[in-house]
Amino acid sequence: MYQAKKKFGQNFLKDHSVIDKIIQSMPQNKNHVVEIGPGLGDLTKQLVKYKDVTAYEVDRDLYSILQTEFSNQLRSGRLEIILGDVLEQWKRNRSLYSSRYDLIANLPYYIATNIILNCLSDDKCEHIIVMIQKEVADKFTAQPGQKEFSALSVITSLAAIEAKTLVVVPPQSFEPPPKVDSSVIFIRKDLTKSFDESFNKFLKVAFSAPRKKLLKNLGSSFDKSLLEEIFKQLDIDFNSRPHEVEASLYSQIYTKVTNGKCNTAKRK
């Protein structure tokens, strides 16, 4: 019997009703499917019934188990299993597959945020259907005004046509059970959108102290008089907290402070 390894954040989903929900949410398209962290292959078994799948597994022991379990699918080319760190794959190739794909996976909690952010910037990834920690899921799907609205919410809102929670999953649906609830989220990207790393850094500054005023947070990196002028132009209340400002306004603020004429930005 395989024992889950804490260092890889392994919690194996055993609730087949949740797996069914994930499969039912799969888009009706010709995209390839990428799975990260297939574990013991419970979700993989269902995915390969409908699509060709590329799965990334970092655990060498699980990789061996999967090679045996899916020998027929591997031989037929229906499934490819790649042993290694998926984040390193992104660094090398900037994508997880050579053509359009959808990410469908039960993600390890400890790298889930990085994986989703990479998918949002990966121009070959169109849909993201993943199980992650509920607290993190709420940040990706939150709307302005909600306390969970964060830098992750802004990025998702600007990058996606649709972002929602499909189902909340309690700890007992896993073996071993995690200490927190999980959620399956669905994101359909707008493939015409892209973001650079400096915009992500800008958002980190904007949300650096969520309970403080947005103007004060941004003032730590940019000239306050310039920011006040921009806030007036965009009709943003000077007392607004970061979670109270629409995602599109963050894009406009960023453009105005980085468009070349705004050379009064503070140097760090």
Secondary structure, DSSP 8 states (H G I E B T S, - for coil): -----GGGT--EE--HHHHHHHHHTS-SS--EEEEE--TTSHHHHHHTTTS-EEEEE--HHHHHHHHHHTHHHHHHTSEEEEES-HHHHHHHHSSSSSS-EEEEEE--HHHHHHHHHHHHH-TTEEEEEEEEEHHHHHHHH--TTSTT--HHHHHHHHHEEEEEEEEEE-GGGEES--SS-EEEEEEEE-TT----HHHHHHHHHHTSSTTS-HHHHHHTTS-HHHHHHHHHHTT--TT--GGGS-HHHHHHHHHHHSSSS-TT----
